[in-house]
Amino acid sequence: MSRIGKKPVPIVEGAKVTIDGRTIKIEGPQGNLAYEHRPEVSVALAESGNEIVVSGDEKSRESRQFHGLTRALLANMVTGVTKGYEKRLEIQGVGYLAAISGETLQLRVGFANELHRKIPQDLKVTCPDQTHIVIQGCDKQRVGQFAAEIRSLRKPEPYKGKGIRYQGEQVKIKPGKSATK
């Protein structure tokens, strides 16, 4: 049995959990999320009503595989609807900048044309200044996926470090050709 799956998920104050068959709906101040779990595992509320318990069949391989996954996804959902998730990106390079125009994120990152990306409805994207992008939302996967898509538009290159990177990300800078002479 999964060690993570054995732990019950505490329901934080402000979150409301509803289980209807295989569908779990969690509501909170940051938003609402729903998840339909696999049939190999079962999810129930504890008698006290302030914990979610995930259980599965120890004999079935699929049950063991999805036991810890289901528990981790539910814990992320509870955290997301109460606290929310945030990813910060920074842009480095001369003339590189970001701006928000309506529902569109505009990026100038060294290409001939400006790059435009539509901001998903469930995410909040802000630019505190021209070289930083803040992505916030209640769904951990959606926040991380959108941040990864923005970063992939111009990954940090290894010689000067120019590009879009996560805040605090270390980019290993290679020596150029002249370093060998």
N, C-alpha and C positions, 0 to 999 in steps of 0.2 A: 504494500500500500504506500501511497505517496506521503512523504513527511509533510509537505506543504498542504496537501489535500486534507490531512487529518485536522488541521487547525480550523476552528470555526472563524467565519468572517464577522467581526463586530460591526454592528450597524450604528454608525455615529449619529449623534443628535442632529436632527435636521434632515436626515434621509428617511424616506418612506419606501419600504420594499413590499411588492405585491407579487405573489407566485400564482400563476394560472396555468396549470398543466406543466409544459416544459418551458414556458415563457416567463422570464423574470423581468419585472419592471422596477426600476429604481428612480425615485424622484427626489430632487433636492433643490437648494437655492441656486445652484449653477446651471441646472438643466435636468432633462429626463433622458434616461437610457433604457434600452430593452435588449435582452439577450435570450436566445433560444438554445438551451444546452442540449448536448448529445443524449441519445436515449440510453447509452451505456452507464451513465451516472444519474444519481437522483439528488435533487436539491430540496431542502425543507427549512422552514423557520424553526428555531429552537423553542422549547416550551416557554422560556423567559421572554421570547419575542424580540430580543435585542441581538440575535446572532443568526447567521445563515450557516447551515450545516450541509456540506457536500459529502455524499457517501457513494461508494461503488462496490461492485463485486470484485473480490480479491483474486478470483480464479481467472477471470476474463482478461486477456491481454489489452483489449481496447479500453476496458473500464479503467485499468491501471494507467493507461496512457492519458486518458482525458480527465482523470480525477484531479490531479494537481493543476492542470490547465484551467479547468472550470473554476476552481477555487480562486486562482490568481486573477482571472478575468473579472470575477465578481468583486474581489477586493479592489481592483482598479476602478470598477464602476462606482463603488461606494465612495472612494476617494475623489473621483472625478466630479460627482454631483455635489459633494460638500465643499471641497477645496479647489478643484479644477487643476488643470495641467498647463504648463507653460514651457515653451522653447524659445530661446533667444539666439538670433543669428547676427553676425557682424560681417560687414563688408569691408575688405581692405584692398586698396589700390587707388592710384591717382585718377580722379574723375569718376570713380565708381560710386553710385548712389542709388537709394531706393526712395520711393514716394508712393502714397496711396491716393488714388483718384476714384472716388465713388466706391464701387465694388471691385476695383482692379488694383493689383500691386504692380507698380511700374519699376523696372530695374534697368539701370545703365551700368553694365559690367564689362565694357571693353569690346562689345560687338558693334557692327555698323548700325544696327537698329536697336531700339529700346525693346526690352522683353516685357510682355504683359501676361499676368496670371490672374485669373478670376479667383476671388476669395470665396471659399465655401460658406454657405449660410450659417452653419453651426459653429464656425470659428470666428474669433475676434482677432484681427491683425492690426497692429499699430506700428508706426515708425516714430519713436521718440526723437530721433534725429536722422540725418540722411545716411548714416552708416550702420544703423541698427534696425532690426526687425524683431518684433515680439509677437509670438503666436500663442493664443490662449484658447482653451476650450475644455469641455467636460469629458470628451472621449480621448483617452490616451493614444489610441491607435491613429485617429484622425489628425491629432496635433503633430505626432511624430512623422506621419506620412507626408503631410503638407510641408513640414520643415525640411524633410529629406528631398522632396521635389524641388523646392526653392534652392537648396544647396546644390543639387545636381545640375542646375543651370550653368553654374560656373564654379566648379570645385577649386579649392586652393591649389595652385600649381607649386611644384616643389622647388623652383629656383628663386623666385622672389616672394612667394607666399600670397600673391594676389588672388582674390576670389571671395566666395561666400563661405563662411565657416560658422560652426556652432560657437557660442560664446565660451571662451576658456579652452577651446580645442587647440592642441599643440600640433603644429605642422612642422615636420622635419624638413629643413632647408638643405638641399644638396649643394655642394660646391660646383661651380661652373667649370667650363673647359680650361679657363685660365689658371685654375687652382692646381692643375697637374704640372704646370711648367715651373 
